[in-house]
Amino acid sequence: MYSISLAVEDQHEFEKLADWILEEFKENCVLMEKEIKNLNVDIAVIEVRKWHDWVKIHRFRKRNTKCRIIPLLDPSLLYTSPLAIEFKLRHLLVKSVKKHIFIRTLKRAIKDLSNAGTKFIEYDELHNQIEKVHKKEHNNLPFQEAFLRRLLSGDVKNEEELIQSRYFLSGEEIPNLVCFIQGFVRYPPRREKEGWHAPGLIQTFLRKRFYEQRISFLPYRKHLLMLVQVPFGYVSLKHWNEAENVILDAVEALEKEYGIHLYIGAGSIYREPLFLNQSYREACKARRTSPYERLSLRYFEEITKDEQIQKCTDYIAQYCTEDLSIKQVADQINLSVPYFSRIFKQETGRNFVEYVTFVRMQRAVWLLRHTNHTVEWIAEELGYNTPNYFSGTFKKYVGLSPREYRATEEIIFV
């Protein structure tokens, strides 16, 4: 015997469907009560009168994976029918359903149950027609971008909003990792002469080398976000070697062919879309943190999580312009210099002197870009005895002299 539940608020519709079930399936089915919240049923016909009913279906489906769910749509919500595909449902009905369509759909659901494990998905003719109409609708890209911006800013706060977005953005299209991209053009006169656009080139180079169906872009004024759909089986972008190599290849090619220098921070993977804004914050932090391995691509997961070392790196950032000694910093957490030196390099990927130097160079980059101070003034401000020593150190870390860097052009993405 198969159990069937009718979660239909419209009393007239409920009685009509109940009569059809009792008439046609009285030998092999039993009709349950309307409330399906805690029921373990084989088939559930669930009325969809408002957006939140899709949320109920989504939650019920997760709790009752073996149940065959049949949405019964109000005609005003026909445009939401693609959610049936999104939720991998096999059947769909629209009010006011005809008897022969309802009976046929229940028979197919019963057949599905008797052939558990089948891979094919069937939809009735009406739903196929609805899907064809949906595919012909206007371009949804503006809606997708607006939704993703809200998701990244943390403005999307509940499951219902996520499900509503599936009308124009399927679950397979929602990214699960954010890369934060900034950069500069080394030869602005060449860019002006040749007439190319750095933000467009960056996206083109990455798309050509990447899996286009797995990335999208959102431009902000001084940074570009690359949104990545990392496949299951990978716990981080770093472990997806093929994708990492693609990104590094694009960075190298842009620098070699156009003098475009990119610096990228990568956040963590979040399979739950509501947490994607966390990946955004992590990517931003990774971009601004001393790299563990390479300057062009930095991972949030490489940033030390050790609270004592974090206290030391915060101290270094605050007093980097002073004459810092390793003992002075080690004393902040009451460790001996040899032990501190060992765990500091283990956690940050750099020895103490290299780390302090890099933090100073980050400060120098900001001063060169955003102030009119002379190189001599900046060198003195950062604690260097001579401008030449500062310039040599800057070129070692950045690849350009301070004056060459100042002549570069920061990339503005919008």
C-alpha positions in Angstrom: 0.0 0.0 0.0 1.2 3.5 -0.8 0.4 6.5 1.4 -0.7 9.7 -0.3 -0.9 13.1 1.4 -2.9 16.1 0.1 -1.5 19.3 1.5 -4.2 21.4 -0.2 -5.7 24.4 1.6 -8.5 25.0 -1.0 -11.3 22.8 0.5 -13.1 22.3 -2.8 -9.9 21.3 -4.5 -9.0 19.0 -1.6 -12.3 17.2 -1.7 -12.2 16.8 -5.5 -8.7 15.3 -5.5 -9.5 13.1 -2.5 -12.5 11.7 -4.3 -10.4 10.9 -7.4 -7.8 9.1 -5.2 -10.4 7.0 -3.3 -12.2 6.1 -6.6 -9.1 5.2 -8.6 -6.6 3.9 -6.1 -8.6 2.4 -3.2 -7.0 -1.0 -3.7 -3.3 0.1 -3.4 -3.3 3.5 -1.7 -4.3 5.1 1.6 -5.1 8.8 1.9 -3.4 10.7 4.7 -4.3 13.9 6.5 -3.5 17.4 5.0 -0.6 18.2 7.3 2.6 16.8 5.9 5.1 18.3 8.2 6.0 15.2 10.2 4.5 12.6 8.0 6.5 9.8 6.4 4.5 9.5 3.2 5.1 8.0 -0.2 3.5 10.6 -2.4 2.7 14.2 -1.3 0.6 16.6 -3.4 1.5 20.1 -2.1 -0.4 23.2 -3.1 1.8 26.2 -4.2 -0.2 29.4 -3.6 2.7 31.7 -2.7 6.5 31.8 -2.9 6.9 30.4 0.6 5.2 27.2 -0.4 8.3 26.4 -2.5 10.4 26.8 0.6 8.1 24.3 2.4 8.6 21.9 -0.5 12.3 22.4 -0.4 12.5 21.6 3.3 10.1 18.7 3.1 12.1 17.2 0.2 15.3 17.3 2.3 13.6 15.5 5.2 11.7 13.0 3.0 14.1 12.0 0.3 12.2 9.0 -0.8 8.8 10.8 -1.1 7.5 11.6 -4.6 6.5 15.3 -4.3 3.9 16.7 -6.7 3.6 20.5 -6.6 0.1 21.8 -7.4 0.6 25.3 -8.8 -1.8 28.2 -8.7 -1.9 29.6 -12.2 -0.5 33.0 -11.0 2.7 31.2 -10.1 3.3 29.4 -13.4 6.5 31.4 -14.0 8.0 29.6 -11.0 7.6 26.1 -12.6 11.4 25.8 -13.3 11.9 25.3 -9.6 10.5 21.8 -10.1 13.5 21.1 -12.3 15.8 22.8 -9.8 14.5 20.6 -7.0 14.7 17.5 -9.2 11.0 16.8 -8.9 9.5 14.4 -11.4 6.0 15.7 -11.7 4.0 19.0 -11.7 0.4 19.9 -11.8 -1.5 23.2 -12.3 -4.9 24.1 -10.8 -7.5 23.5 -11.7 -6.2 20.1 -12.8 -8.3 17.7 -14.9 -9.1 14.3 -13.6 -7.2 12.3 -16.3 -4.0 14.4 -15.9 -4.2 14.0 -12.1 -4.7 10.2 -12.3 -2.0 9.8 -14.9 0.5 11.8 -12.8 -0.3 9.7 -9.6 0.2 6.5 -11.6 3.6 7.7 -12.8 4.5 8.5 -9.2 3.5 5.1 -8.1 5.5 3.6 -11.0 8.5 5.6 -9.8 8.2 4.2 -6.3 8.0 0.6 -7.6 11.1 1.2 -9.7 13.2 3.0 -7.1 16.6 4.0 -8.4 15.4 4.9 -11.9 17.4 7.7 -13.5 15.0 9.3 -15.9 12.8 12.3 -15.1 9.4 12.8 -16.6 7.2 15.9 -16.7 3.7 16.1 -18.1 3.1 17.9 -21.4 1.9 21.1 -19.7 5.1 21.5 -17.8 7.2 20.9 -20.9 5.3 23.7 -22.6 5.8 26.0 -19.6 9.5 25.3 -19.7 9.7 26.2 -23.4 8.0 29.5 -22.7 10.4 30.2 -19.8 13.4 29.7 -22.0 12.2 32.3 -24.4 11.9 35.0 -21.7 14.1 38.2 -21.6 17.8 38.1 -20.6 18.0 37.6 -16.8 21.6 38.7 -16.4 20.8 42.1 -14.8 18.6 40.2 -12.2 21.4 37.6 -11.6 24.0 40.4 -11.0 21.7 42.3 -8.7 21.0 39.2 -6.7 24.7 38.2 -6.5 25.6 41.7 -5.2 23.0 41.4 -2.5 24.2 37.9 -1.6 27.8 39.1 -1.3 26.8 42.0 0.8 24.9 39.8 3.2 21.5 41.3 2.3 20.1 37.9 1.4 19.2 36.4 4.8 16.8 33.5 4.4 16.0 30.5 2.4 12.9 31.9 0.8 14.9 34.7 -0.9 17.3 32.1 -2.3 14.5 30.0 -3.7 12.9 33.0 -5.3 16.2 33.7 -7.1 16.0 30.3 -8.7 13.6 31.8 -11.2 16.5 33.6 -12.9 19.6 31.8 -11.3 19.7 28.1 -10.9 21.4 26.4 -8.0 24.1 25.1 -10.4 24.9 28.8 -11.3 25.3 30.1 -7.8 29.1 30.3 -7.0 30.6 28.9 -3.8 34.0 30.8 -3.7 35.1 34.4 -4.3 38.4 35.7 -5.7 39.2 39.4 -5.0 41.3 40.9 -7.9 43.2 44.2 -8.0 46.0 45.3 -10.2 47.8 48.0 -12.2 48.9 48.7 -15.7 52.7 49.2 -16.0 52.7 51.2 -19.3 49.7 53.6 -19.3 50.9 55.4 -22.5 50.9 52.1 -24.4 47.4 51.3 -23.2 46.2 54.7 -24.4 48.0 54.3 -27.8 46.7 50.7 -28.4 43.2 51.5 -27.1 42.7 48.3 -25.0 40.6 48.1 -21.8 42.4 46.3 -18.9 39.2 45.1 -17.1 37.9 43.6 -20.3 41.2 41.9 -21.1 41.4 40.4 -17.6 38.0 38.8 -17.9 38.7 37.6 -21.4 42.0 35.9 -20.5 40.4 34.2 -17.5 37.4 33.0 -19.4 39.4 31.6 -22.2 41.6 29.6 -19.9 38.9 28.7 -17.3 35.8 26.7 -17.4 33.4 29.4 -18.6 30.4 27.8 -17.0 32.1 27.9 -13.6 33.1 31.5 -13.4 31.4 34.9 -13.5 32.5 38.5 -12.7 31.2 41.4 -10.6 33.1 44.7 -11.1 33.5 47.2 -8.3 35.4 50.5 -8.6 38.9 49.4 -7.5 38.5 45.6 -7.5 36.9 42.8 -9.5 35.3 39.8 -8.0 35.7 36.5 -9.8 32.9 34.1 -8.6 33.8 30.5 -8.9 31.7 27.3 -8.9 34.2 24.8 -7.4 33.1 21.2 -8.1 32.3 18.8 -5.3 35.4 16.8 -4.2 37.6 19.9 -3.6 37.9 21.5 -0.2 39.6 24.6 -1.5 40.7 26.3 -4.7 44.3 25.6 -3.8 43.6 21.9 -4.1 41.9 22.2 -7.4 45.2 22.3 -9.2 43.8 22.6 -12.7 42.0 25.8 -11.8 44.9 27.2 -9.9 47.2 26.7 -12.9 44.7 28.4 -15.1 44.6 31.5 -12.9 48.4 31.7 -12.7 48.7 31.2 -16.4 46.3 34.1 -17.1 48.2 36.3 -14.6 51.5 35.5 -16.2 50.2 36.0 -19.8 48.6 39.4 -18.9 51.8 40.6 -17.4 53.9 39.4 -20.3 51.7 40.6 -23.2 50.2 43.8 -21.8 52.1 44.8 -18.6 49.0 44.1 -16.5 50.0 43.1 -13.0 47.3 41.3 -11.0 47.1 40.4 -7.3 44.4 37.9 -6.2 43.0 36.9 -2.9 40.9 33.7 -2.7 38.4 33.0 0.0 37.1 29.6 1.3 34.5 27.4 -0.3 31.0 27.7 1.1 28.5 25.2 -0.3 25.6 27.1 1.5 24.9 30.2 -0.6 23.9 32.3 2.4 27.5 32.2 3.6 29.1 33.4 0.3 29.5 36.9 1.7 32.0 35.2 4.2 34.1 34.0 1.2 34.1 37.6 -0.1 35.4 39.0 3.2 38.0 36.3 3.4 39.2 36.9 -0.2 39.6 40.6 0.6 41.6 39.8 3.7 43.8 37.3 1.8 44.5 40.0 -0.9 45.8 42.4 1.8 47.8 39.8 3.8 51.4 38.9 3.4 51.6 35.9 1.1 52.5 32.5 2.4 53.9 31.3 -1.0 53.3 33.6 -3.9 52.4 37.3 -4.3 50.0 37.0 -7.3 47.6 34.4 -5.6 47.0 34.3 -1.9 44.6 32.0 0.0 42.7 32.9 3.1 43.4 29.4 4.4 47.1 30.2 4.5 46.6 33.1 6.9 47.6 31.9 10.4 44.7 31.0 12.7 47.1 31.0 15.8 45.8 33.7 18.1 49.3 34.4 19.5 50.8 34.8 16.0 47.8 36.9 14.9 48.5 39.2 17.9 52.1 39.5 16.7 51.2 40.3 13.1 48.7 42.9 14.3 51.5 44.5 16.4 53.9 44.5 13.4 51.2 46.2 11.2 50.8 48.9 13.8 54.5 49.5 14.4 56.1 48.6 11.1 57.6 52.1 10.6 59.6 51.7 13.8 62.8 49.9 14.4 61.2 46.6 15.4 63.3 43.7 16.8 62.3 40.1 16.9 62.7 40.1 20.7 60.4 43.1 21.0 57.6 41.2 19.1 58.3 37.8 20.8 57.9 39.6 24.2 54.3 40.4 23.2 53.4 36.8 23.7 56.1 35.9 26.3 58.0 33.5 24.0 61.7 33.0 23.7 63.2 34.3 20.4 64.3 30.9 19.0 60.9 29.4 19.7 59.0 32.4 18.4 61.2 32.5 15.3 60.4 28.9 14.4 56.6 29.0 14.9 56.4 32.5 13.2 57.9 31.2 10.0 55.8 28.0 10.3 52.6 30.0 10.5 53.3 32.8 8.1 55.6 31.2 5.5 58.2 33.9 6.1 60.9 34.7 8.6 60.5 37.7 10.9 62.7 40.1 8.8 61.0 39.1 5.5 57.6 39.6 7.0 58.3 43.0 8.5 59.8 44.1 5.2 56.8 43.0 3.2 54.4 44.9 5.6 56.6 48.0 5.1 56.4 47.5 1.3 52.6 47.3 1.5 52.7 50.6 3.3 55.1 52.1 0.7 52.8 51.0 -2.2 49.9 52.8 -0.5 51.9 56.0 0.0 53.3 56.0 -3.5 49.8 55.5 -5.0 47.8 57.9 -2.8 50.2 60.7 -1.7 52.6 63.1 -3.3 55.3 62.5 -0.8 58.8 62.1 -2.3 60.6 58.7 -2.4 63.1 60.2 0.1 60.3 61.1 2.5 58.6 57.7 2.2 62.0 55.9 2.8 62.5 57.9 6.0 58.9 57.4 7.1 59.3 53.6 6.8 62.6 53.6 8.8 65.1 53.2 6.0 68.5 55.0 6.4 68.9 55.8 2.7 66.5 56.2 -0.3 68.7 53.8 -2.3 68.4 51.0 0.2 64.6 51.5 0.3 64.4 51.6 -3.5 66.4 48.4 -3.9 64.2 46.6 -1.3 61.0 47.9 -3.0 62.2 46.6 -6.4 63.0 43.2 -4.9 59.5 42.7 -3.6 57.4 44.6 -6.1 59.4 44.1 -9.3 59.6 47.8 -10.0 61.4 50.8 -8.5 59.3 53.2 -6.4 59.4 55.8 -9.3 58.4 53.2 -11.8 55.6 52.0 -9.6 54.3 55.6 -9.2 54.2 55.9 -13.0 51.9 52.9 -13.3 48.1 53.1 -13.5 45.8 51.6 -11.0 43.1 49.5 -12.7 39.6 51.0 -12.2 37.0 48.3 -13.0 33.8 50.5 -13.3 
